[in-house]
Amino acid sequence: MQNTATAAAPALPVKISYSVEEAVEATGIGRSYIYLALKHGELASLKLGKRRLIMRDDLLTWLASKRAA
């Protein structure tokens, strides 16, 4: 019997915020590209201690803006 199920794009885990590494894993976008977007102010983040966190809504908005471009 053939498996006809198609693989859907992986959904972002339901979290309020992501570390850069988690954002990389969830989106499949390269780490350096994420850091470049942060550096240029395209993607918002906050820093708590040594950790940089990206809010889920900001990540989704940024991804949507890339699709529209």
PQR file of N, CA, C, O and H, with PARSE charges and radii, in Angstrom:
ATOM      1  N   MET A   1       0.846  -1.180   0.000 -0.4000 1.5000
ATOM      2  CA  MET A   1       0.000   0.000   0.000 -0.0000 2.0000
ATOM      3  C   MET A   1       0.894   1.247   0.000  0.5500 1.7000
ATOM      4  O   MET A   1       1.881   1.312   0.733 -0.5500 1.4000
ATOM      5  N   GLN A   2       0.544   2.213  -0.813 -0.4000 1.5000
ATOM      6  CA  GLN A   2       1.316   3.442  -0.887 -0.0000 2.0000
ATOM      7  C   GLN A   2       0.849   4.443   0.158  0.5500 1.7000
ATOM      8  O   GLN A   2      -0.338   4.552   0.462 -0.5500 1.4000
ATOM      9  H   GLN A   2      -0.258   2.160  -1.409  0.4000 1.0000
ATOM     10  N   ASN A   3       1.806   5.157   0.690 -0.4000 1.5000
ATOM     11  CA  ASN A   3       1.491   6.235   1.621 -0.0000 2.0000
ATOM     12  C   ASN A   3       1.321   7.502   0.795  0.5500 1.7000
ATOM     13  O   ASN A   3       2.293   8.013   0.238 -0.5500 1.4000
ATOM     14  H   ASN A   3       2.771   5.069   0.443  0.4000 1.0000
ATOM     15  N   THR A   4       0.108   8.010   0.710 -0.4000 1.5000
ATOM     16  CA  THR A   4      -0.167   9.182  -0.122 -0.0000 2.0000
ATOM     17  C   THR A   4      -0.237  10.474   0.674  0.5500 1.7000
ATOM     18  O   THR A   4      -0.604  11.518   0.135 -0.5500 1.4000
ATOM     19  H   THR A   4      -0.681   7.595   1.163  0.4000 1.0000
ATOM     20  N   ALA A   5       0.109  10.413   1.940 -0.4000 1.5000
ATOM     21  CA  ALA A   5       0.082  11.629   2.755 -0.0000 2.0000
ATOM     22  C   ALA A   5       1.193  12.557   2.292  0.5500 1.7000
ATOM     23  O   ALA A   5       2.321  12.125   2.055 -0.5500 1.4000
ATOM     24  H   ALA A   5       0.407   9.566   2.378  0.4000 1.0000
ATOM     25  N   THR A   6       0.867  13.819   2.166 -0.4000 1.5000
ATOM     26  CA  THR A   6       1.874  14.800   1.781 -0.0000 2.0000
ATOM     27  C   THR A   6       2.380  15.498   3.023  0.5500 1.7000
ATOM     28  O   THR A   6       1.638  15.719   3.980 -0.5500 1.4000
ATOM     29  H   THR A   6      -0.050  14.171   2.358  0.4000 1.0000
ATOM     30  N   ALA A   7       3.633  15.834   2.995 -0.4000 1.5000
ATOM     31  CA  ALA A   7       4.238  16.501   4.146 -0.0000 2.0000
ATOM     32  C   ALA A   7       3.899  17.983   4.103  0.5500 1.7000
ATOM     33  O   ALA A   7       4.171  18.661   3.113 -0.5500 1.4000
ATOM     34  H   ALA A   7       4.236  15.654   2.218  0.4000 1.0000
ATOM     35  N   ALA A   8       3.317  18.471   5.161 -0.4000 1.5000
ATOM     36  CA  ALA A   8       3.012  19.897   5.272 -0.0000 2.0000
ATOM     37  C   ALA A   8       4.241  20.611   5.816  0.5500 1.7000
ATOM     38  O   ALA A   8       5.103  19.997   6.445 -0.5500 1.4000
ATOM     39  H   ALA A   8       3.097  17.919   5.965  0.4000 1.0000
ATOM     40  N   ALA A   9       4.311  21.904   5.571 -0.4000 1.5000
ATOM     41  CA  ALA A   9       5.405  22.697   6.117 -0.0000 2.0000
ATOM     42  C   ALA A   9       5.343  22.623   7.635  0.5500 1.7000
ATOM     43  O   ALA A   9       4.260  22.699   8.214 -0.5500 1.4000
ATOM     44  H   ALA A   9       3.610  22.403   5.061  0.4000 1.0000
ATOM     45  N   PRO A  10       6.492  22.475   8.284 -0.5600 1.5000
ATOM     46  CA  PRO A  10       6.468  22.374   9.743  0.2800 2.0000
ATOM     47  C   PRO A  10       5.950  23.659  10.371  0.5500 1.7000
ATOM     48  O   PRO A  10       6.387  24.751  10.008 -0.5500 1.4000
ATOM     49  N   ALA A  11       5.047  23.536  11.286 -0.4000 1.5000
ATOM     50  CA  ALA A  11       4.489  24.697  11.980 -0.0000 2.0000
ATOM     51  C   ALA A  11       5.440  25.125  13.081  0.5500 1.7000
ATOM     52  O   ALA A  11       6.186  24.312  13.628 -0.5500 1.4000
ATOM     53  H   ALA A  11       4.691  22.649  11.580  0.4000 1.0000
ATOM     54  N   LEU A  12       5.406  26.396  13.396 -0.4000 1.5000
ATOM     55  CA  LEU A  12       6.228  26.877  14.500 -0.0000 2.0000
ATOM     56  C   LEU A  12       5.698  26.292  15.798  0.5500 1.7000
ATOM     57  O   LEU A  12       4.490  26.314  16.035 -0.5500 1.4000
ATOM     58  H   LEU A  12       4.800  27.056  12.952  0.4000 1.0000
ATOM     59  N   PRO A  13       6.575  25.772  16.637 -0.5600 1.5000
ATOM     60  CA  PRO A  13       6.106  25.291  17.934  0.2800 2.0000
ATOM     61  C   PRO A  13       5.398  26.426  18.665  0.5500 1.7000
ATOM     62  O   PRO A  13       5.785  27.587  18.534 -0.5500 1.4000
ATOM     63  N   VAL A  14       4.383  26.102  19.419 -0.4000 1.5000
ATOM     64  CA  VAL A  14       3.608  27.140  20.094 -0.0000 2.0000
ATOM     65  C   VAL A  14       4.383  27.631  21.312  0.5500 1.7000
ATOM     66  O   VAL A  14       4.317  27.050  22.395 -0.5500 1.4000
ATOM     67  H   VAL A  14       4.068  25.159  19.525  0.4000 1.0000
ATOM     68  N   LYS A  15       5.102  28.693  21.104 -0.4000 1.5000
ATOM     69  CA  LYS A  15       5.862  29.365  22.153 -0.0000 2.0000
ATOM     70  C   LYS A  15       5.635  30.856  21.970  0.5500 1.7000
ATOM     71  O   LYS A  15       5.251  31.305  20.890 -0.5500 1.4000
ATOM     72  H   LYS A  15       5.155  29.165  20.224  0.4000 1.0000
ATOM     73  N   ILE A  16       5.866  31.600  22.997 -0.4000 1.5000
ATOM     74  CA  ILE A  16       5.725  33.058  22.904 -0.0000 2.0000
ATOM     75  C   ILE A  16       6.952  33.672  22.245  0.5500 1.7000
ATOM     76  O   ILE A  16       6.845  34.637  21.488 -0.5500 1.4000
ATOM     77  H   ILE A  16       6.178  31.236  23.875  0.4000 1.0000
ATOM     78  N   SER A  17       8.117  33.105  22.540 -0.4000 1.5000
ATOM     79  CA  SER A  17       9.356  33.633  21.977 -0.0000 2.0000
ATOM     80  C   SER A  17      10.305  32.495  21.639  0.5500 1.7000
ATOM     81  O   SER A  17      10.171  31.375  22.132 -0.5500 1.4000
ATOM     82  H   SER A  17       8.204  32.321  23.156  0.4000 1.0000
ATOM     83  N   TYR A  18      11.274  32.820  20.778 -0.4000 1.5000
ATOM     84  CA  TYR A  18      12.256  31.846  20.318 -0.0000 2.0000
ATOM     85  C   TYR A  18      13.655  32.419  20.473  0.5500 1.7000
ATOM     86  O   TYR A  18      13.873  33.616  20.287 -0.5500 1.4000
ATOM     87  H   TYR A  18      11.382  33.730  20.378  0.4000 1.0000
ATOM     88  N   SER A  19      14.593  31.559  20.813 -0.4000 1.5000
ATOM     89  CA  SER A  19      15.992  31.955  20.713 -0.0000 2.0000
ATOM     90  C   SER A  19      16.322  31.992  19.222  0.5500 1.7000
ATOM     91  O   SER A  19      15.539  31.515  18.400 -0.5500 1.4000
ATOM     92  H   SER A  19      14.417  30.586  20.964  0.4000 1.0000
ATOM     93  N   VAL A  20      17.458  32.547  18.878 -0.4000 1.5000
ATOM     94  CA  VAL A  20      17.849  32.579  17.472 -0.0000 2.0000
ATOM     95  C   VAL A  20      17.946  31.154  16.933  0.5500 1.7000
ATOM     96  O   VAL A  20      17.486  30.880  15.824 -0.5500 1.4000
ATOM     97  H   VAL A  20      18.093  32.934  19.545  0.4000 1.0000
ATOM     98  N   GLU A  21      18.534  30.254  17.695 -0.4000 1.5000
ATOM     99  CA  GLU A  21      18.679  28.866  17.245 -0.0000 2.0000
ATOM    100  C   GLU A  21      17.320  28.197  17.044  0.5500 1.7000
ATOM    101  O   GLU A  21      17.141  27.436  16.093 -0.5500 1.4000
ATOM    102  H   GLU A  21      18.908  30.476  18.595  0.4000 1.0000
ATOM    103  N   GLU A  22      16.365  28.472  17.926 -0.4000 1.5000
ATOM    104  CA  GLU A  22      15.018  27.913  17.770 -0.0000 2.0000
ATOM    105  C   GLU A  22      14.331  28.488  16.535  0.5500 1.7000
ATOM    106  O   GLU A  22      13.619  27.774  15.829 -0.5500 1.4000
ATOM    107  H   GLU A  22      16.510  29.090  18.699  0.4000 1.0000
ATOM    108  N   ALA A  23      14.544  29.778  16.274 -0.4000 1.5000
ATOM    109  CA  ALA A  23      13.972  30.405  15.081 -0.0000 2.0000
ATOM    110  C   ALA A  23      14.562  29.785  13.818  0.5500 1.7000
ATOM    111  O   ALA A  23      13.856  29.575  12.832 -0.5500 1.4000
ATOM    112  H   ALA A  23      15.122  30.358  16.848  0.4000 1.0000
ATOM    113  N   VAL A  24      15.857  29.494  13.856 -0.4000 1.5000
ATOM    114  CA  VAL A  24      16.521  28.835  12.730 -0.0000 2.0000
ATOM    115  C   VAL A  24      15.907  27.459  12.491  0.5500 1.7000
ATOM    116  O   VAL A  24      15.581  27.110  11.356 -0.5500 1.4000
ATOM    117  H   VAL A  24      16.430  29.664  14.657  0.4000 1.0000
ATOM    118  N   GLU A  25      15.750  26.683  13.552 -0.4000 1.5000
ATOM    119  CA  GLU A  25      15.173  25.338  13.438 -0.0000 2.0000
ATOM    120  C   GLU A  25      13.729  25.383  12.950  0.5500 1.7000
ATOM    121  O   GLU A  25      13.326  24.580  12.109 -0.5500 1.4000
ATOM    122  H   GLU A  25      16.015  26.966  14.474  0.4000 1.0000
ATOM    123  N   ALA A  26      12.957  26.320  13.479 -0.4000 1.5000
ATOM    124  CA  ALA A  26      11.534  26.387  13.152 -0.0000 2.0000
ATOM    125  C   ALA A  26      11.285  26.854  11.721  0.5500 1.7000
ATOM    126  O   ALA A  26      10.315  26.431  11.091 -0.5500 1.4000
ATOM    127  H   ALA A  26      13.285  26.972  14.162  0.4000 1.0000
ATOM    128  N   THR A  27      12.155  27.723  11.205 -0.4000 1.5000
ATOM    129  CA  THR A  27      11.915  28.302   9.885 -0.0000 2.0000
ATOM    130  C   THR A  27      12.756  27.683   8.780  0.5500 1.7000
ATOM    131  O   THR A  27      12.382  27.735   7.608 -0.5500 1.4000
ATOM    132  H   THR A  27      12.942  28.067  11.717  0.4000 1.0000
ATOM    133  N   GLY A  28      13.887  27.099   9.146 -0.4000 1.5000
ATOM    134  CA  GLY A  28      14.800  26.574   8.134 -0.0000 2.0000
ATOM    135  C   GLY A  28      15.661  27.654   7.505  0.5500 1.7000
ATOM    136  O   GLY A  28      16.376  27.398   6.536 -0.5500 1.4000
ATOM    137  H   GLY A  28      14.191  27.057  10.098  0.4000 1.0000
ATOM    138  N   ILE A  29      15.596  28.850   8.048 -0.4000 1.5000
ATOM    139  CA  ILE A  29      16.399  29.969   7.555 -0.0000 2.0000
ATOM    140  C   ILE A  29      17.754  29.920   8.249  0.5500 1.7000
ATOM    141  O   ILE A  29      17.841  29.540   9.417 -0.5500 1.4000
ATOM    142  H   ILE A  29      15.015  29.058   8.836  0.4000 1.0000
ATOM    143  N   GLY A  30      18.794  30.295   7.550 -0.4000 1.5000
ATOM    144  CA  GLY A  30      20.143  30.247   8.101 -0.0000 2.0000
ATOM    145  C   GLY A  30      20.341  31.204   9.264  0.5500 1.7000
ATOM    146  O   GLY A  30      19.731  32.271   9.333 -0.5500 1.4000
ATOM    147  H   GLY A  30      18.724  30.603   6.601  0.4000 1.0000
ATOM    148  N   ARG A  31      21.207  30.794  10.169 -0.4000 1.5000
ATOM    149  CA  ARG A  31      21.517  31.583  11.363 -0.0000 2.0000
ATOM    150  C   ARG A  31      22.053  32.968  10.986  0.5500 1.7000
ATOM    151  O   ARG A  31      21.652  33.974  11.571 -0.5500 1.4000
ATOM    152  H   ARG A  31      21.703  29.927  10.113  0.4000 1.0000
ATOM    153  N   SER A  32      22.956  33.011  10.012 -0.4000 1.5000
ATOM    154  CA  SER A  32      23.546  34.293   9.629 -0.0000 2.0000
ATOM    155  C   SER A  32      22.498  35.224   9.010  0.5500 1.7000
ATOM    156  O   SER A  32      22.572  36.440   9.186 -0.5500 1.4000
ATOM    157  H   SER A  32      23.281  32.193   9.537  0.4000 1.0000
ATOM    158  N   TYR A  33      21.531  34.664   8.292 -0.4000 1.5000
ATOM    159  CA  TYR A  33      20.470  35.483   7.696 -0.0000 2.0000
ATOM    160  C   TYR A  33      19.579  36.076   8.787  0.5500 1.7000
ATOM    161  O   TYR A  33      19.165  37.232   8.694 -0.5500 1.4000
ATOM    162  H   TYR A  33      21.470  33.676   8.149  0.4000 1.0000
ATOM    163  N   ILE A  34      19.285  35.287   9.815 -0.4000 1.5000
ATOM    164  CA  ILE A  34      18.490  35.789  10.949 -0.0000 2.0000
ATOM    165  C   ILE A  34      19.243  36.928  11.629  0.5500 1.7000
ATOM    166  O   ILE A  34      18.662  37.978  11.905 -0.5500 1.4000
ATOM    167  H   ILE A  34      19.621  34.348   9.891  0.4000 1.0000
ATOM    168  N   TYR A  35      20.540  36.725  11.902 -0.4000 1.5000
ATOM    169  CA  TYR A  35      21.327  37.769  12.556 -0.0000 2.0000
ATOM    170  C   TYR A  35      21.432  39.017  11.683  0.5500 1.7000
ATOM    171  O   TYR A  35      21.433  40.133  12.203 -0.5500 1.4000
ATOM    172  H   TYR A  35      21.012  35.873  11.678  0.4000 1.0000
ATOM    173  N   LEU A  36      21.520  38.847  10.375 -0.4000 1.5000
ATOM    174  CA  LEU A  36      21.567  39.987   9.469 -0.0000 2.0000
ATOM    175  C   LEU A  36      20.259  40.781   9.533  0.5500 1.7000
ATOM    176  O   LEU A  36      20.282  42.012   9.550 -0.5500 1.4000
ATOM    177  H   LEU A  36      21.519  37.940   9.953  0.4000 1.0000
ATOM    178  N   ALA A  37      19.132  40.087   9.569 -0.4000 1.5000
ATOM    179  CA  ALA A  37      17.830  40.753   9.686 -0.0000 2.0000
ATOM    180  C   ALA A  37      17.716  41.487  11.019  0.5500 1.7000
ATOM    181  O   ALA A  37      17.145  42.576  11.080 -0.5500 1.4000
ATOM    182  H   ALA A  37      19.114  39.087   9.556  0.4000 1.0000
ATOM    183  N   LEU A  38      18.252  40.901  12.078 -0.4000 1.5000
ATOM    184  CA  LEU A  38      18.249  41.567  13.384 -0.0000 2.0000
ATOM    185  C   LEU A  38      19.118  42.822  13.344  0.5500 1.7000
ATOM    186  O   LEU A  38      18.723  43.874  13.846 -0.5500 1.4000
ATOM    187  H   LEU A  38      18.716  40.017  12.028  0.4000 1.0000
ATOM    188  N   LYS A  39      20.298  42.706  12.747 -0.4000 1.5000
ATOM    189  CA  LYS A  39      21.241  43.828  12.671 -0.0000 2.0000
ATOM    190  C   LYS A  39      20.654  45.011  11.908  0.5500 1.7000
ATOM    191  O   LYS A  39      20.849  46.164  12.295 -0.5500 1.4000
ATOM    192  H   LYS A  39      20.619  41.851  12.339  0.4000 1.0000
ATOM    193  N   HIS A  40      19.932  44.723  10.817 -0.4000 1.5000
ATOM    194  CA  HIS A  40      19.361  45.784   9.981 -0.0000 2.0000
ATOM    195  C   HIS A  40      17.992  46.257  10.459  0.5500 1.7000
ATOM    196  O   HIS A  40      17.369  47.103   9.818 -0.5500 1.4000
ATOM    197  H   HIS A  40      19.774  43.787  10.502  0.4000 1.0000
ATOM    198  N   GLY A  41      17.522  45.717  11.581 -0.4000 1.5000
ATOM    199  CA  GLY A  41      16.250  46.155  12.139 -0.0000 2.0000
ATOM    200  C   GLY A  41      15.033  45.614  11.408  0.5500 1.7000
ATOM    201  O   GLY A  41      13.920  46.082  11.644 -0.5500 1.4000
ATOM    202  H   GLY A  41      18.028  45.030  12.102  0.4000 1.0000
ATOM    203  N   GLU A  42      15.220  44.636  10.525 -0.4000 1.5000
ATOM    204  CA  GLU A  42      14.092  44.041   9.807 -0.0000 2.0000
ATOM    205  C   GLU A  42      13.297  43.106  10.707  0.5500 1.7000
ATOM    206  O   GLU A  42      12.088  42.947  10.541 -0.5500 1.4000
ATOM    207  H   GLU A  42      16.124  44.256  10.333  0.4000 1.0000
ATOM    208  N   LEU A  43      13.982  42.493  11.655 -0.4000 1.5000
ATOM    209  CA  LEU A  43      13.377  41.541  12.580 -0.0000 2.0000
ATOM    210  C   LEU A  43      13.641  42.036  13.996  0.5500 1.7000
ATOM    211  O   LEU A  43      14.791  42.237  14.386 -0.5500 1.4000
ATOM    212  H   LEU A  43      14.964  42.622  11.791  0.4000 1.0000
ATOM    213  N   ALA A  44      12.580  42.228  14.756 -0.4000 1.5000
ATOM    214  CA  ALA A  44      12.706  42.741  16.119 -0.0000 2.0000
ATOM    215  C   ALA A  44      13.095  41.620  17.078  0.5500 1.7000
ATOM    216  O   ALA A  44      12.759  40.454  16.869 -0.5500 1.4000
ATOM    217  H   ALA A  44      11.646  42.065  14.438  0.4000 1.0000
ATOM    218  N   SER A  45      13.805  42.000  18.127 -0.4000 1.5000
ATOM    219  CA  SER A  45      14.165  41.035  19.171 -0.0000 2.0000
ATOM    220  C   SER A  45      14.331  41.785  20.480  0.5500 1.7000
ATOM    221  O   SER A  45      14.347  43.015  20.519 -0.5500 1.4000
ATOM    222  H   SER A  45      14.078  42.947  18.297  0.4000 1.0000
ATOM    223  N   LEU A  46      14.453  41.021  21.537 -0.4000 1.5000
ATOM    224  CA  LEU A  46      14.754  41.623  22.828 -0.0000 2.0000
ATOM    225  C   LEU A  46      15.869  40.823  23.467  0.5500 1.7000
ATOM    226  O   LEU A  46      16.038  39.633  23.200 -0.5500 1.4000
ATOM    227  H   LEU A  46      14.440  40.022  21.505  0.4000 1.0000
ATOM    228  N   LYS A  47      16.615  41.489  24.306 -0.4000 1.5000
ATOM    229  CA  LYS A  47      17.746  40.837  24.939 -0.0000 2.0000
ATOM    230  C   LYS A  47      17.482  40.748  26.433  0.5500 1.7000
ATOM    231  O   LYS A  47      17.233  41.755  27.096 -0.5500 1.4000
ATOM    232  H   LYS A  47      16.477  42.455  24.523  0.4000 1.0000
ATOM    233  N   LEU A  48      17.540  39.532  26.949 -0.4000 1.5000
ATOM    234  CA  LEU A  48      17.377  39.279  28.381 -0.0000 2.0000
ATOM    235  C   LEU A  48      18.664  38.633  28.868  0.5500 1.7000
ATOM    236  O   LEU A  48      18.929  37.463  28.594 -0.5500 1.4000
ATOM    237  H   LEU A  48      17.742  38.714  26.411  0.4000 1.0000
ATOM    238  N   GLY A  49      19.455  39.407  29.590 -0.4000 1.5000
ATOM    239  CA  GLY A  49      20.763  38.896  29.981 -0.0000 2.0000
ATOM    240  C   GLY A  49      21.593  38.696  28.730  0.5500 1.7000
ATOM    241  O   GLY A  49      21.760  39.622  27.936 -0.5500 1.4000
ATOM    242  H   GLY A  49      19.240  40.358  29.813  0.4000 1.0000
ATOM    243  N   LYS A  50      22.115  37.490  28.550 -0.4000 1.5000
ATOM    244  CA  LYS A  50      22.904  37.188  27.355 -0.0000 2.0000
ATOM    245  C   LYS A  50      22.062  36.602  26.233  0.5500 1.7000
ATOM    246  O   LYS A  50      22.554  36.407  25.122 -0.5500 1.4000
ATOM    247  H   LYS A  50      21.980  36.738  29.195  0.4000 1.0000
ATOM    248  N   ARG A  51      20.799  36.322  26.517 -0.4000 1.5000
ATOM    249  CA  ARG A  51      19.932  35.693  25.516 -0.0000 2.0000
ATOM    250  C   ARG A  51      19.221  36.721  24.656  0.5500 1.7000
ATOM    251  O   ARG A  51      18.727  37.732  25.156 -0.5500 1.4000
ATOM    252  H   ARG A  51      20.399  36.480  27.420  0.4000 1.0000
ATOM    253  N   ARG A  52      19.175  36.459  23.375 -0.4000 1.5000
ATOM    254  CA  ARG A  52      18.394  37.276  22.453 -0.0000 2.0000
ATOM    255  C   ARG A  52      17.164  36.469  22.085  0.5500 1.7000
ATOM    256  O   ARG A  52      17.273  35.335  21.621 -0.5500 1.4000
ATOM    257  H   ARG A  52      19.577  35.638  22.969  0.4000 1.0000
ATOM    258  N   LEU A  53      15.990  37.056  22.292 -0.4000 1.5000
ATOM    259  CA  LEU A  53      14.736  36.366  22.017 -0.0000 2.0000
ATOM    260  C   LEU A  53      13.966  37.082  20.916  0.5500 1.7000
ATOM    261  O   LEU A  53      13.965  38.310  20.829 -0.5500 1.4000
ATOM    262  H   LEU A  53      15.901  37.978  22.669  0.4000 1.0000
ATOM    263  N   ILE A  54      13.320  36.294  20.089 -0.4000 1.5000
ATOM    264  CA  ILE A  54      12.492  36.810  19.004 -0.0000 2.0000
ATOM    265  C   ILE A  54      11.055  36.406  19.318  0.5500 1.7000
ATOM    266  O   ILE A  54      10.748  35.222  19.455 -0.5500 1.4000
ATOM    267  H   ILE A  54      13.321  35.297  20.159  0.4000 1.0000
ATOM    268  N   MET A  55      10.189  37.390  19.429 -0.4000 1.5000
ATOM    269  CA  MET A  55       8.789  37.110  19.723 -0.0000 2.0000
ATOM    270  C   MET A  55       8.149  36.409  18.523  0.5500 1.7000
ATOM    271  O   MET A  55       8.448  36.729  17.372 -0.5500 1.4000
ATOM    272  H   MET A  55      10.438  38.352  19.318  0.4000 1.0000
ATOM    273  N   ARG A  56       7.277  35.461  18.804 -0.4000 1.5000
ATOM    274  CA  ARG A  56       6.637  34.660  17.753 -0.0000 2.0000
ATOM    275  C   ARG A  56       5.925  35.541  16.732  0.5500 1.7000
ATOM    276  O   ARG A  56       6.072  35.332  15.527 -0.5500 1.4000
ATOM    277  H   ARG A  56       7.034  35.201  19.738  0.4000 1.0000
ATOM    278  N   ASP A  57       5.160  36.516  17.197 -0.4000 1.5000
ATOM    279  CA  ASP A  57       4.427  37.396  16.284 -0.0000 2.0000
ATOM    280  C   ASP A  57       5.381  38.180  15.382  0.5500 1.7000
ATOM    281  O   ASP A  57       5.103  38.368  14.197 -0.5500 1.4000
ATOM    282  H   ASP A  57       5.041  36.685  18.175  0.4000 1.0000
ATOM    283  N   ASP A  58       6.510  38.639  15.944 -0.4000 1.5000
ATOM    284  CA  ASP A  58       7.494  39.369  15.142 -0.0000 2.0000
ATOM    285  C   ASP A  58       8.106  38.469  14.075  0.5500 1.7000
ATOM    286  O   ASP A  58       8.329  38.902  12.945 -0.5500 1.4000
ATOM    287  H   ASP A  58       6.736  38.486  16.906  0.4000 1.0000
ATOM    288  N   LEU A  59       8.374  37.226  14.432 -0.4000 1.5000
ATOM    289  CA  LEU A  59       8.940  36.281  13.473 -0.0000 2.0000
ATOM    290  C   LEU A  59       7.952  36.003  12.338  0.5500 1.7000
ATOM    291  O   LEU A  59       8.333  35.992  11.167 -0.5500 1.4000
ATOM    292  H   LEU A  59       8.192  36.874  15.350  0.4000 1.0000
ATOM    293  N   LEU A  60       6.695  35.781  12.684 -0.4000 1.5000
ATOM    294  CA  LEU A  60       5.678  35.515  11.659 -0.0000 2.0000
ATOM    295  C   LEU A  60       5.452  36.727  10.756  0.5500 1.7000
ATOM    296  O   LEU A  60       5.289  36.576   9.545 -0.5500 1.4000
ATOM    297  H   LEU A  60       6.385  35.790  13.635  0.4000 1.0000
ATOM    298  N   THR A  61       5.443  37.924  11.337 -0.4000 1.5000
ATOM    299  CA  THR A  61       5.272  39.152  10.554 -0.0000 2.0000
ATOM    300  C   THR A  61       6.439  39.339   9.592  0.5500 1.7000
ATOM    301  O   THR A  61       6.243  39.687   8.428 -0.5500 1.4000
ATOM    302  H   THR A  61       5.576  38.047  12.321  0.4000 1.0000
ATOM    303  N   TRP A  62       7.645  39.109  10.082 -0.4000 1.5000
ATOM    304  CA  TRP A  62       8.841  39.238   9.246 -0.0000 2.0000
ATOM    305  C   TRP A  62       8.800  38.242   8.092  0.5500 1.7000
ATOM    306  O   TRP A  62       9.099  38.596   6.952 -0.5500 1.4000
ATOM    307  H   TRP A  62       7.804  38.827  11.028  0.4000 1.0000
ATOM    308  N   LEU A  63       8.431  36.999   8.386 -0.4000 1.5000
ATOM    309  CA  LEU A  63       8.336  35.985   7.332 -0.0000 2.0000
ATOM    310  C   LEU A  63       7.288  36.375   6.288  0.5500 1.7000
ATOM    311  O   LEU A  63       7.511  36.203   5.090 -0.5500 1.4000
ATOM    312  H   LEU A  63       8.188  36.711   9.312  0.4000 1.0000
ATOM    313  N   ALA A  64       6.156  36.894   6.739 -0.4000 1.5000
ATOM    314  CA  ALA A  64       5.102  37.318   5.810 -0.0000 2.0000
ATOM    315  C   ALA A  64       5.584  38.469   4.931  0.5500 1.7000
ATOM    316  O   ALA A  64       5.237  38.532   3.751 -0.5500 1.4000
ATOM    317  H   ALA A  64       5.975  37.033   7.713  0.4000 1.0000
ATOM    318  N   SER A  65       6.375  39.375   5.490 -0.4000 1.5000
ATOM    319  CA  SER A  65       6.895  40.496   4.701 -0.0000 2.0000
ATOM    320  C   SER A  65       7.864  40.004   3.634  0.5500 1.7000
ATOM    321  O   SER A  65       7.958  40.604   2.563 -0.5500 1.4000
ATOM    322  H   SER A  65       6.657  39.323   6.449  0.4000 1.0000
ATOM    323  N   LYS A  66       8.576  38.935   3.906 -0.4000 1.5000
ATOM    324  CA  LYS A  66       9.500  38.363   2.921 -0.0000 2.0000
ATOM    325  C   LYS A  66       8.725  37.702   1.785  0.5500 1.7000
ATOM    326  O   LYS A  66       9.155  37.732   0.632 -0.5500 1.4000
ATOM    327  H   LYS A  66       8.500  38.447   4.776  0.4000 1.0000
ATOM    328  N   ARG A  67       7.599  37.115   2.113 -0.4000 1.5000
ATOM    329  CA  ARG A  67       6.769  36.479   1.088 -0.0000 2.0000
ATOM    330  C   ARG A  67       6.172  37.540   0.169  0.5500 1.7000
ATOM    331  O   ARG A  67       6.054  37.322  -1.037 -0.5500 1.4000
ATOM    332  H   ARG A  67       7.251  37.091   3.050  0.4000 1.0000
ATOM    333  N   ALA A  68       5.795  38.691   0.734 -0.4000 1.5000
ATOM    334  CA  ALA A  68       5.153  39.752  -0.034 -0.0000 2.0000
ATOM    335  C   ALA A  68       6.157  40.502  -0.914  0.5500 1.7000
ATOM    336  O   ALA A  68       5.775  41.120  -1.908 -0.5500 1.4000
ATOM    337  H   ALA A  68       5.891  38.868   1.713  0.4000 1.0000
ATOM    338  N   ALA A  69       7.425  40.445  -0.551 -0.4000 1.5000
ATOM    339  CA  ALA A  69       8.449  41.205  -1.290 -0.0000 2.0000
ATOM    340  C   ALA A  69       8.774  40.595  -2.628  0.5500 1.7000
ATOM    341  O   ALA A  69       9.613  41.121  -3.359 -0.5500 1.4000
ATOM    342  H   ALA A  69       7.735  39.943   0.257  0.4000 1.0000
TER
END
